[in-house]
Amino acid sequence: MMKNGKVLITAGSTLVFGLLLFFGFQWGAPSLSAESLTEEEVNQTAKDKYPGTIIKTTKTESEEYKIEMQLETGVYLISMDAKSGEVRSIKKETIGHAAEETAEKTPQKQLTQNEIKARISSQGDLEQIDFVQEKDNSHYKAVVNKNNEKITLILDPYTGAIIDSTMVADSIITENEAIAIAEKHVKGTGDDTEFYQPSDQTPYYLVEVELEDDRDAVVQVDGYTKEVKTITWEDDEVDDRDGHE
């Protein structure tokens, strides 16, 4: 009887072990069969983590995606797990290495004007855009207007990255134009002019105008819009906004 009891215990143990092994395999199976993320999913994950422009995405044999990405501070190589989307590493590439690798493996496609427009929409109202063809330095040149200031942007034709940004100085009206505007507005003769370019507002002229009745007015003229902003009458030191013609 004792011998039969031992056999039953052994058989029961074997059955329990077998069930545990079976269910353990079932629980582990989903992780072994998890599907890899698509290239589109990986690219979107990278964009969510690092705002920028993806240059190239490559999947390796070791279930890893290599994403070359243009950020504001340069070109970076991001290694991402193909199944979880977890970033394994990110490192900045040298300009020479990035350009050489891109040229050898995947020739970049030049962006269209509409694609460039979309990338610089936050920079201001677009006034002009041109493609400048040069031997070693072809680029897009755009002029935008932001807060009444015209800015020239030089853009990479492949990534849309801003290479240079310069304020267009010649968009400011001349001193003679400011005097003519002030004289017409208060009907007098310009006597003295001063130009101001503060950091917190657009440039402007202060034009002193002498009227026929011997009154003097100081007229503030916007350097970009030519708008008369204020008129100060030196007789009574009262600001008149658009009230004296």
Secondary structure by P-SEA (a helix, b strand, c coil): caaaaaaaaaaaaaaaaaaaaaaaaaaaccccccccccaaaaaaaaaaaccccccccccccccbbbbbbbccccbbbbbbccccccccbbbbbcaaaaaaaaaacbbbbbbcaaaaaaaacccccccbbbbbbcccbbbbbbbbbcccbbbbbbbcccccccccccccccccccaaaaaaaaaaaccccccbbbbbbbccccbbbbbbbbccccbbbbbbbcccccccccccccccccccccccc
